Protein backbone atom coordinates (compact mmCIF):
# COMPACT_ATOMS: atom_id res chain seq x y z
CA UNK A 1 0.00 0.00 0.00
CA UNK A 2 1.52 3.26 -1.15
CA UNK A 3 0.95 6.83 0.01
CA UNK A 4 -0.96 7.69 -3.17
CA UNK A 5 -3.54 4.99 -2.36
CA UNK A 6 -4.47 6.40 1.04
CA UNK A 7 -3.79 10.13 0.65
CA UNK A 8 -6.46 12.80 0.48
CA UNK A 9 -6.42 14.50 -2.92
CA UNK A 10 -6.86 17.16 -4.15
CA UNK A 11 -5.24 18.72 -1.14
CA UNK A 12 -6.28 21.97 0.54
CA UNK A 13 -3.42 24.50 0.54
CA UNK A 14 -2.85 28.14 1.47
CA UNK A 15 -0.39 30.75 0.15
CA UNK A 16 2.30 32.25 2.42
CA UNK A 17 0.43 35.58 2.47
CA UNK A 18 -2.86 34.08 3.71
CA UNK A 19 -4.09 35.80 6.86
CA UNK A 20 -3.66 33.75 10.04
CA UNK A 21 -7.38 33.97 10.80
CA UNK A 22 -8.19 32.70 7.31
CA UNK A 23 -5.82 29.77 7.80
CA UNK A 24 -7.59 28.93 11.07
CA UNK A 25 -10.93 29.03 9.26
CA UNK A 26 -9.58 26.68 6.57
CA UNK A 27 -8.60 24.11 9.22
CA UNK A 28 -12.01 24.33 10.86
CA UNK A 29 -13.99 24.30 7.61
CA UNK A 30 -12.25 21.19 6.27
CA UNK A 31 -11.84 19.46 9.67
CA UNK A 32 -8.07 19.05 9.15
CA UNK A 33 -5.18 19.42 11.59
CA UNK A 34 -2.64 21.02 9.23
CA UNK A 35 -2.49 22.70 5.83
CA UNK A 36 0.48 22.86 3.40
CA UNK A 37 1.72 26.31 2.38
CA UNK A 38 2.57 26.65 -1.32
CA UNK A 39 3.99 29.61 -3.22
CA UNK A 40 2.87 31.03 -6.55
CA UNK A 41 4.82 28.35 -8.44
CA UNK A 42 2.98 25.59 -6.59
CA UNK A 43 6.07 24.62 -4.58
CA UNK A 44 5.77 23.43 -0.99
CA UNK A 45 7.36 26.04 1.29
CA UNK A 46 5.88 25.17 4.69
CA UNK A 47 3.02 23.75 6.70
CA UNK A 48 0.74 25.29 9.31
CA UNK A 49 -0.70 23.08 12.04
CA UNK A 50 -3.30 23.73 14.70
CA UNK A 51 -0.51 24.00 17.26
CA UNK A 52 1.34 26.59 15.16
CA UNK A 53 -1.76 28.77 15.21
CA UNK A 54 -2.39 28.29 18.91
CA UNK A 55 1.18 29.14 19.85
CA UNK A 56 1.31 32.16 17.58
CA UNK A 57 -2.10 33.76 17.92
CA UNK A 58 -3.55 33.18 21.39
CA UNK A 59 -2.70 36.21 23.55
CA UNK A 60 -2.18 35.92 27.29
CA UNK A 61 -5.02 37.19 29.49
CA UNK A 62 -3.74 39.37 32.38
CA UNK A 63 -6.93 38.71 34.36
CA UNK A 64 -6.17 34.98 34.38
CA UNK A 65 -2.76 35.48 36.04
CA UNK A 66 -1.88 36.46 39.59
CA UNK A 67 0.88 38.75 38.32
CA UNK A 68 0.39 41.31 35.61
CA UNK A 69 1.35 40.18 32.13
CA UNK A 70 3.73 42.56 30.44
CA UNK A 71 3.30 43.95 26.97
CA UNK A 72 4.20 41.67 24.09
CA UNK A 73 7.64 42.62 22.71
CA UNK A 74 6.76 41.55 19.16
CA UNK A 75 3.71 42.20 16.99
CA UNK A 76 1.33 39.24 16.62
CA UNK A 77 1.68 37.03 13.53
CA UNK A 78 -0.42 38.18 10.62
CA UNK A 79 0.08 35.71 7.76
CA UNK A 80 0.80 32.03 7.24
CA UNK A 81 4.50 32.71 6.60
CA UNK A 82 4.78 34.08 10.16
CA UNK A 83 3.63 30.86 11.85
CA UNK A 84 4.37 28.06 9.38
CA UNK A 85 7.02 25.39 9.90
CA UNK A 86 9.43 25.75 6.97
CA UNK A 87 11.21 22.45 7.67
CA UNK A 88 8.47 20.23 6.25
CA UNK A 89 8.47 16.45 6.37
CA UNK A 90 7.03 15.25 3.06
CA UNK A 91 6.87 11.90 1.24
CA UNK A 92 6.70 10.80 -2.40
CA UNK A 93 3.61 9.19 -3.92
CA UNK A 94 5.14 5.72 -3.99
CA UNK A 95 6.30 5.75 -0.36
CA UNK A 96 5.14 2.67 1.55
CA UNK A 97 2.24 3.62 3.83
CA UNK A 98 3.97 1.66 6.61
CA UNK A 99 6.91 4.06 6.35
CA UNK A 100 4.53 7.02 6.47
CA UNK A 101 3.01 5.65 9.69
CA UNK A 102 6.50 5.10 11.16
CA UNK A 103 7.52 8.70 10.40
CA UNK A 104 4.30 9.96 11.98
CA UNK A 105 5.01 8.02 15.16
CA UNK A 106 8.66 9.01 15.39
CA UNK A 107 8.09 12.71 14.62
CA UNK A 108 4.70 12.99 16.41
CA UNK A 109 3.03 14.26 13.22
CA UNK A 110 -0.70 14.15 12.51
CA UNK A 111 -0.35 14.57 8.75
CA UNK A 112 2.33 14.50 6.04
CA UNK A 113 2.16 16.17 2.59
CA UNK A 114 2.63 13.95 -0.46
CA UNK A 115 4.71 15.49 -3.24
CA UNK A 116 5.52 14.84 -6.89
CA UNK A 117 8.84 16.63 -7.21
CA UNK A 118 8.13 19.92 -5.43
CA UNK A 119 4.39 19.89 -6.20
CA UNK A 120 1.95 18.94 -3.46
CA UNK A 121 -0.45 16.31 -4.80
CA UNK A 122 -2.02 15.07 -1.57
CA UNK A 123 -1.73 14.71 2.17
CA UNK A 124 -1.81 11.63 4.40
CA UNK A 125 -3.30 12.00 7.87
CA UNK A 126 -3.56 9.54 10.73
CA UNK A 127 -7.24 9.27 9.91
CA UNK A 128 -6.44 8.30 6.31
CA UNK A 129 -4.29 5.42 7.57
CA UNK A 130 -6.94 4.37 10.08
CA UNK A 131 -9.56 4.45 7.33
CA UNK A 132 -7.47 1.99 5.31
CA UNK A 133 -7.08 -0.34 8.30
CA UNK A 134 -10.83 -0.20 8.97
CA UNK A 135 -11.91 -1.14 5.42
CA UNK A 136 -14.54 -3.85 5.09
CA UNK A 137 -13.26 -7.32 4.20
CA UNK A 138 -15.61 -7.42 1.20
CA UNK A 139 -14.08 -4.21 -0.21
CA UNK A 140 -10.54 -5.53 0.31
CA UNK A 141 -11.45 -8.81 -1.42
CA UNK A 142 -12.99 -6.96 -4.38
CA UNK A 143 -9.81 -4.87 -4.81
CA UNK A 144 -7.55 -7.93 -4.59
CA UNK A 145 -9.62 -9.78 -7.19
CA UNK A 146 -9.64 -6.76 -9.50
CA UNK A 147 -5.86 -6.42 -9.36
CA UNK A 148 -5.32 -10.12 -9.91
CA UNK A 149 -7.68 -10.13 -12.92
CA UNK A 150 -5.98 -7.06 -14.38
CA UNK A 151 -2.62 -8.78 -13.96
CA UNK A 152 -3.85 -11.98 -15.66
CA UNK A 153 -5.79 -10.31 -18.48
CA UNK A 154 -9.14 -11.22 -16.96
CA UNK A 155 -8.35 -14.81 -16.04
CA UNK A 156 -10.08 -15.99 -12.85
CA UNK A 157 -8.06 -18.96 -11.60
CA UNK A 158 -7.78 -18.45 -7.84
CA UNK A 159 -9.83 -18.22 -4.70
CA UNK A 160 -9.54 -15.12 -2.49
CA UNK A 161 -10.75 -14.96 1.10
CA UNK A 162 -10.40 -12.06 3.53
CA UNK A 163 -10.93 -12.30 7.28
CA UNK A 164 -10.26 -9.29 9.54
CA UNK A 165 -7.91 -7.82 6.95
CA UNK A 166 -5.98 -11.09 6.46
CA UNK A 167 -5.99 -12.09 2.78
CA UNK A 168 -5.69 -15.74 1.75
CA UNK A 169 -5.12 -16.55 -1.93
CA UNK A 170 -5.45 -20.14 -3.14
CA UNK A 171 -3.65 -20.32 -6.49
CA UNK A 172 -5.27 -23.65 -7.35
CA UNK A 173 -2.12 -25.01 -8.97
CA UNK A 174 -0.93 -21.82 -10.68
CA UNK A 175 2.78 -21.35 -11.37
CA UNK A 176 4.80 -20.19 -8.29
CA UNK A 177 5.83 -17.06 -10.21
CA UNK A 178 2.16 -16.13 -10.38
CA UNK A 179 2.00 -16.65 -6.62
CA UNK A 180 4.77 -14.13 -6.03
CA UNK A 181 3.02 -11.56 -8.22
CA UNK A 182 -0.31 -12.25 -6.50
CA UNK A 183 1.31 -11.71 -3.13
CA UNK A 184 2.78 -8.35 -4.15
CA UNK A 185 -0.49 -7.18 -5.68
CA UNK A 186 -2.52 -8.17 -2.63
CA UNK A 187 -0.09 -6.45 -0.28
CA UNK A 188 -0.62 -3.18 -2.17
CA UNK A 189 -4.37 -3.15 -1.44
CA UNK A 190 -5.38 -0.68 1.31
CA UNK A 191 -6.57 -2.59 4.36
CA UNK A 192 -4.68 -5.81 3.57
CA UNK A 193 -2.84 -6.38 6.84
CA UNK A 194 -1.35 -9.77 6.00
CA UNK A 195 -1.29 -11.96 2.91
CA UNK A 196 -1.24 -15.78 2.80
CA UNK A 197 -0.56 -17.46 -0.53
CA UNK A 198 -1.42 -21.15 -0.78
CA UNK A 199 0.63 -22.69 -3.56
CA UNK A 200 0.96 -26.45 -4.12
CA UNK A 201 0.94 -27.20 -0.43
CA UNK A 202 3.24 -24.31 0.52
CA UNK A 203 2.02 -21.41 2.61
CA UNK A 204 3.88 -18.10 2.33
CA UNK A 205 2.82 -15.28 4.66
CA UNK A 206 3.74 -11.63 4.48
CA UNK A 207 2.75 -8.61 6.45
CA UNK A 208 1.49 -5.49 4.73
CA UNK A 209 1.42 -2.30 6.71
CA UNK A 210 -0.06 -0.47 8.22
C-alpha positions as CSV (number, residue, x, y, z in Angstrom):
1,X,0.0,0.0,0.0
2,X,1.5,3.3,-1.1
3,X,0.9,6.8,0.0
4,X,-1.0,7.7,-3.2
5,X,-3.5,5.0,-2.4
6,X,-4.5,6.4,1.0
7,X,-3.8,10.1,0.6
8,X,-6.5,12.8,0.5
9,X,-6.4,14.5,-2.9
10,X,-6.9,17.2,-4.2
11,X,-5.2,18.7,-1.1
12,X,-6.3,22.0,0.5
13,X,-3.4,24.5,0.5
14,X,-2.9,28.1,1.5
15,X,-0.4,30.8,0.1
16,X,2.3,32.3,2.4
17,X,0.4,35.6,2.5
18,X,-2.9,34.1,3.7
19,X,-4.1,35.8,6.9
20,X,-3.7,33.7,10.0
21,X,-7.4,34.0,10.8
22,X,-8.2,32.7,7.3
23,X,-5.8,29.8,7.8
24,X,-7.6,28.9,11.1
25,X,-10.9,29.0,9.3
26,X,-9.6,26.7,6.6
27,X,-8.6,24.1,9.2
28,X,-12.0,24.3,10.9
29,X,-14.0,24.3,7.6
30,X,-12.3,21.2,6.3
31,X,-11.8,19.5,9.7
32,X,-8.1,19.1,9.2
33,X,-5.2,19.4,11.6
34,X,-2.6,21.0,9.2
35,X,-2.5,22.7,5.8
36,X,0.5,22.9,3.4
37,X,1.7,26.3,2.4
38,X,2.6,26.6,-1.3
39,X,4.0,29.6,-3.2
40,X,2.9,31.0,-6.5
41,X,4.8,28.4,-8.4
42,X,3.0,25.6,-6.6
43,X,6.1,24.6,-4.6
44,X,5.8,23.4,-1.0
45,X,7.4,26.0,1.3
46,X,5.9,25.2,4.7
47,X,3.0,23.8,6.7
48,X,0.7,25.3,9.3
49,X,-0.7,23.1,12.0
50,X,-3.3,23.7,14.7
51,X,-0.5,24.0,17.3
52,X,1.3,26.6,15.2
53,X,-1.8,28.8,15.2
54,X,-2.4,28.3,18.9
55,X,1.2,29.1,19.8
56,X,1.3,32.2,17.6
57,X,-2.1,33.8,17.9
58,X,-3.5,33.2,21.4
59,X,-2.7,36.2,23.6
60,X,-2.2,35.9,27.3
61,X,-5.0,37.2,29.5
62,X,-3.7,39.4,32.4
63,X,-6.9,38.7,34.4
64,X,-6.2,35.0,34.4
65,X,-2.8,35.5,36.0
66,X,-1.9,36.5,39.6
67,X,0.9,38.7,38.3
68,X,0.4,41.3,35.6
69,X,1.4,40.2,32.1
70,X,3.7,42.6,30.4
71,X,3.3,44.0,27.0
72,X,4.2,41.7,24.1
73,X,7.6,42.6,22.7
74,X,6.8,41.6,19.2
75,X,3.7,42.2,17.0
76,X,1.3,39.2,16.6
77,X,1.7,37.0,13.5
78,X,-0.4,38.2,10.6
79,X,0.1,35.7,7.8
80,X,0.8,32.0,7.2
81,X,4.5,32.7,6.6
82,X,4.8,34.1,10.2
83,X,3.6,30.9,11.9
84,X,4.4,28.1,9.4
85,X,7.0,25.4,9.9
86,X,9.4,25.7,7.0
87,X,11.2,22.4,7.7
88,X,8.5,20.2,6.3
89,X,8.5,16.4,6.4
90,X,7.0,15.2,3.1
91,X,6.9,11.9,1.2
92,X,6.7,10.8,-2.4
93,X,3.6,9.2,-3.9
94,X,5.1,5.7,-4.0
95,X,6.3,5.8,-0.4
96,X,5.1,2.7,1.6
97,X,2.2,3.6,3.8
98,X,4.0,1.7,6.6
99,X,6.9,4.1,6.3
100,X,4.5,7.0,6.5
101,X,3.0,5.7,9.7
102,X,6.5,5.1,11.2
103,X,7.5,8.7,10.4
104,X,4.3,10.0,12.0
105,X,5.0,8.0,15.2
106,X,8.7,9.0,15.4
107,X,8.1,12.7,14.6
108,X,4.7,13.0,16.4
109,X,3.0,14.3,13.2
110,X,-0.7,14.2,12.5
111,X,-0.4,14.6,8.7
112,X,2.3,14.5,6.0
113,X,2.2,16.2,2.6
114,X,2.6,13.9,-0.5
115,X,4.7,15.5,-3.2
116,X,5.5,14.8,-6.9
117,X,8.8,16.6,-7.2
118,X,8.1,19.9,-5.4
119,X,4.4,19.9,-6.2
120,X,1.9,18.9,-3.5
121,X,-0.5,16.3,-4.8
122,X,-2.0,15.1,-1.6
123,X,-1.7,14.7,2.2
124,X,-1.8,11.6,4.4
125,X,-3.3,12.0,7.9
126,X,-3.6,9.5,10.7
127,X,-7.2,9.3,9.9
128,X,-6.4,8.3,6.3
129,X,-4.3,5.4,7.6
130,X,-6.9,4.4,10.1
131,X,-9.6,4.5,7.3
132,X,-7.5,2.0,5.3
133,X,-7.1,-0.3,8.3
134,X,-10.8,-0.2,9.0
135,X,-11.9,-1.1,5.4
136,X,-14.5,-3.9,5.1
137,X,-13.3,-7.3,4.2
138,X,-15.6,-7.4,1.2
139,X,-14.1,-4.2,-0.2
140,X,-10.5,-5.5,0.3
141,X,-11.4,-8.8,-1.4
142,X,-13.0,-7.0,-4.4
143,X,-9.8,-4.9,-4.8
144,X,-7.5,-7.9,-4.6
145,X,-9.6,-9.8,-7.2
146,X,-9.6,-6.8,-9.5
147,X,-5.9,-6.4,-9.4
148,X,-5.3,-10.1,-9.9
149,X,-7.7,-10.1,-12.9
150,X,-6.0,-7.1,-14.4
151,X,-2.6,-8.8,-14.0
152,X,-3.8,-12.0,-15.7
153,X,-5.8,-10.3,-18.5
154,X,-9.1,-11.2,-17.0
155,X,-8.3,-14.8,-16.0
156,X,-10.1,-16.0,-12.8
157,X,-8.1,-19.0,-11.6
158,X,-7.8,-18.4,-7.8
159,X,-9.8,-18.2,-4.7
160,X,-9.5,-15.1,-2.5
161,X,-10.8,-15.0,1.1
162,X,-10.4,-12.1,3.5
163,X,-10.9,-12.3,7.3
164,X,-10.3,-9.3,9.5
165,X,-7.9,-7.8,6.9
166,X,-6.0,-11.1,6.5
167,X,-6.0,-12.1,2.8
168,X,-5.7,-15.7,1.7
169,X,-5.1,-16.5,-1.9
170,X,-5.5,-20.1,-3.1
171,X,-3.6,-20.3,-6.5
172,X,-5.3,-23.6,-7.4
173,X,-2.1,-25.0,-9.0
174,X,-0.9,-21.8,-10.7
175,X,2.8,-21.3,-11.4
176,X,4.8,-20.2,-8.3
177,X,5.8,-17.1,-10.2
178,X,2.2,-16.1,-10.4
179,X,2.0,-16.6,-6.6
180,X,4.8,-14.1,-6.0
181,X,3.0,-11.6,-8.2
182,X,-0.3,-12.2,-6.5
183,X,1.3,-11.7,-3.1
184,X,2.8,-8.4,-4.1
185,X,-0.5,-7.2,-5.7
186,X,-2.5,-8.2,-2.6
187,X,-0.1,-6.5,-0.3
188,X,-0.6,-3.2,-2.2
189,X,-4.4,-3.1,-1.4
190,X,-5.4,-0.7,1.3
191,X,-6.6,-2.6,4.4
192,X,-4.7,-5.8,3.6
193,X,-2.8,-6.4,6.8
194,X,-1.3,-9.8,6.0
195,X,-1.3,-12.0,2.9
196,X,-1.2,-15.8,2.8
197,X,-0.6,-17.5,-0.5
198,X,-1.4,-21.1,-0.8
199,X,0.6,-22.7,-3.6
200,X,1.0,-26.4,-4.1
201,X,0.9,-27.2,-0.4
202,X,3.2,-24.3,0.5
203,X,2.0,-21.4,2.6
204,X,3.9,-18.1,2.3
205,X,2.8,-15.3,4.7
206,X,3.7,-11.6,4.5
207,X,2.7,-8.6,6.4
208,X,1.5,-5.5,4.7
209,X,1.4,-2.3,6.7
210,X,-0.1,-0.5,8.2
